[in-house]
């Protein structure tokens, strides 16, 4: 954990250690854990940026992709190592093989950061006991929205209705 990776090469009994003597001494390791994707996060892509500049190529500190093998009888660590300036703060983006993206903002160096893939709720059904029709001002239309996972509603949710030329935004008035 000195911010510069060394390399071990083993071939037909001729082992060789190539030591990186760069004097950096700062690092950030990122460990990913899939929940929808595979648990080891193989195939996940990781970007590290200077804090406050997420997704800005001019501030990219490093990119890695988690792999499961890279040669004969070898496997790189699932934990990805980034050499970074120790005094900085960093934004980390992880794109899992499922397509889920997790961002961790304002992370410090000298740590092993674990990023667990979360499952974003998806609307699986929208239904109403009323039939298609035209409803007048003040009409109450009961609507049920079903999600793929449990959701917690905070604040005052709104519902956007596509009404033709312009959409209408209506407030939500309680739970069934």
C-alpha positions as CSV (number, residue, x, y, z in Angstrom):
1,X,0.0,0.0,0.0
2,X,2.6,2.5,-1.0
3,X,0.8,4.0,-4.1
4,X,3.0,2.3,-6.6
5,X,2.5,-1.2,-7.7
6,X,5.3,-3.7,-8.0
7,X,5.2,-6.6,-10.5
8,X,5.9,-10.3,-10.0
9,X,6.6,-12.3,-13.1
10,X,6.9,-16.1,-12.9
11,X,7.8,-18.1,-16.0
12,X,9.2,-21.6,-16.1
13,X,10.9,-21.3,-12.7
14,X,12.5,-17.9,-13.6
15,X,10.8,-15.7,-11.1
16,X,11.3,-12.0,-11.2
17,X,10.2,-9.1,-9.1
18,X,10.1,-5.7,-10.7
19,X,10.0,-3.1,-7.9
20,X,8.4,0.3,-8.6
21,X,10.6,2.8,-6.7
22,X,8.4,5.8,-7.3
23,X,8.1,7.8,-4.0
24,X,4.3,8.4,-4.0
25,X,3.2,6.5,-0.8
26,X,-0.5,7.4,-1.3
27,X,-3.2,5.1,-2.5
28,X,-6.9,4.3,-2.7
29,X,-8.2,0.8,-3.1
30,X,-11.7,0.1,-4.3
31,X,-13.4,-3.2,-3.6
32,X,-16.7,-3.8,-5.4
33,X,-19.4,-6.3,-4.3
34,X,-22.2,-7.2,-6.7
35,X,-25.7,-8.0,-5.7
36,X,-27.5,-8.0,-9.0
37,X,-24.2,-8.6,-10.8
38,X,-21.8,-11.4,-9.7
39,X,-20.6,-11.0,-6.1
40,X,-16.9,-10.5,-7.0
41,X,-17.8,-7.6,-9.3
42,X,-16.0,-9.1,-12.3
43,X,-16.6,-6.8,-15.2
44,X,-17.2,-3.7,-13.1
45,X,-15.6,-0.5,-14.3
46,X,-14.1,1.9,-11.8
47,X,-13.2,5.6,-12.4
48,X,-11.5,7.8,-9.8
49,X,-11.7,11.6,-10.2
50,X,-10.6,14.6,-8.2
51,X,-13.4,15.5,-5.9
52,X,-16.1,17.7,-7.4
53,X,-15.2,16.7,-10.9
54,X,-17.1,13.4,-11.3
55,X,-17.2,12.3,-15.0
56,X,-14.8,15.1,-16.1
57,X,-12.0,13.5,-18.2
58,X,-9.7,16.4,-17.3
59,X,-9.8,15.3,-13.7
60,X,-9.6,11.6,-14.1
61,X,-7.0,10.0,-11.7
62,X,-7.4,6.4,-12.9
63,X,-9.6,3.7,-14.5
64,X,-9.7,0.0,-13.8
65,X,-11.9,-2.9,-14.8
66,X,-12.2,-5.8,-12.4
67,X,-11.1,-9.0,-14.2
68,X,-11.1,-12.6,-13.2
69,X,-8.0,-13.8,-15.0
70,X,-5.1,-12.4,-17.0
71,X,-2.8,-15.2,-18.0
72,X,-1.7,-18.7,-17.3
73,X,-2.2,-19.7,-13.7
74,X,-2.7,-16.1,-12.6
75,X,-5.5,-13.9,-11.3
76,X,-5.2,-10.2,-10.4
77,X,-6.8,-9.1,-7.1
78,X,-10.4,-8.1,-7.3
79,X,-9.5,-5.1,-5.2
80,X,-8.4,-2.3,-7.5
81,X,-5.4,-0.1,-6.5
82,X,-5.1,3.6,-7.5
83,X,-2.0,5.7,-6.7
84,X,-3.3,9.1,-5.8
85,X,-2.0,12.2,-4.0
86,X,-2.6,11.7,-0.3
87,X,-3.9,15.2,0.5
88,X,-6.7,15.0,-2.1
89,X,-10.3,13.9,-1.9
90,X,-11.8,11.8,-4.7
91,X,-15.0,10.9,-6.4
92,X,-15.4,7.3,-7.4
93,X,-17.8,5.9,-10.0
94,X,-18.4,2.2,-10.3
95,X,-20.4,0.8,-13.2
96,X,-21.4,-2.8,-12.5
97,X,-22.0,-5.4,-15.3
98,X,-25.7,-5.1,-14.7
99,X,-25.5,-1.4,-15.7
100,X,-26.1,-0.1,-12.2
101,X,-23.9,2.9,-11.4
102,X,-22.8,3.8,-7.9
103,X,-21.1,7.0,-7.0
104,X,-19.1,7.7,-3.9
105,X,-18.2,11.4,-3.5
106,X,-15.5,13.1,-1.4
107,X,-13.5,10.0,-0.4
108,X,-10.0,10.3,1.2
109,X,-6.9,8.4,0.2
110,X,-5.3,5.7,2.4
111,X,-8.4,3.5,2.6
112,X,-10.0,0.4,1.2
113,X,-13.3,1.7,-0.1
114,X,-16.0,-1.0,-0.5
115,X,-18.8,-0.2,-3.0
116,X,-21.8,-2.5,-2.8
117,X,-24.2,-2.6,-5.8
118,X,-27.6,-1.3,-4.8
119,X,-30.8,-2.3,-6.5
120,X,-32.7,0.7,-7.8
121,X,-36.5,0.2,-7.7
122,X,-38.2,-0.2,-11.0
123,X,-41.9,0.5,-11.7
124,X,-43.3,-2.9,-12.6
125,X,-47.0,-2.0,-13.0
126,X,-49.4,1.0,-12.9
127,X,-53.1,0.2,-12.6
128,X,-56.4,1.8,-11.8
129,X,-59.9,0.3,-11.3
130,X,-61.3,3.1,-13.5
131,X,-61.5,2.7,-17.2
132,X,-60.1,5.0,-19.9
133,X,-62.1,8.2,-20.2
134,X,-62.3,11.9,-19.6
135,X,-62.5,13.1,-16.0
136,X,-63.5,16.6,-14.9
137,X,-61.8,19.0,-12.6
138,X,-61.6,17.7,-9.0
139,X,-62.2,14.1,-10.1
140,X,-60.4,11.5,-8.0
141,X,-58.6,8.7,-9.9
142,X,-57.2,5.9,-7.7
143,X,-53.9,4.7,-9.1
144,X,-51.7,1.9,-7.9
145,X,-48.0,1.9,-8.7
146,X,-46.1,-1.3,-8.0
147,X,-42.3,-1.3,-7.6
148,X,-39.8,-4.2,-8.0
149,X,-38.6,-3.6,-4.4
150,X,-39.8,-1.8,-1.3
151,X,-39.5,2.0,-1.5
152,X,-39.6,4.7,1.1
153,X,-41.5,7.8,0.1
154,X,-40.2,11.0,1.6
155,X,-41.3,14.6,1.0
156,X,-44.3,15.3,-1.1
157,X,-44.3,13.1,-4.2
158,X,-46.0,14.3,-7.4
159,X,-47.4,12.4,-10.4
160,X,-46.9,13.7,-14.0
161,X,-49.9,12.9,-16.2
162,X,-49.4,13.0,-20.0
163,X,-52.5,14.9,-21.1
164,X,-51.7,15.6,-24.7
165,X,-50.1,18.9,-25.7
166,X,-48.9,19.6,-22.2
167,X,-48.3,17.4,-19.2
168,X,-50.1,18.0,-15.8
169,X,-48.3,17.6,-12.5
170,X,-50.6,16.6,-9.7
171,X,-50.0,16.1,-6.0
172,X,-50.1,12.8,-4.2
173,X,-52.7,12.5,-1.4
174,X,-51.9,9.6,0.8
175,X,-51.6,5.8,0.8
176,X,-54.3,3.2,0.2
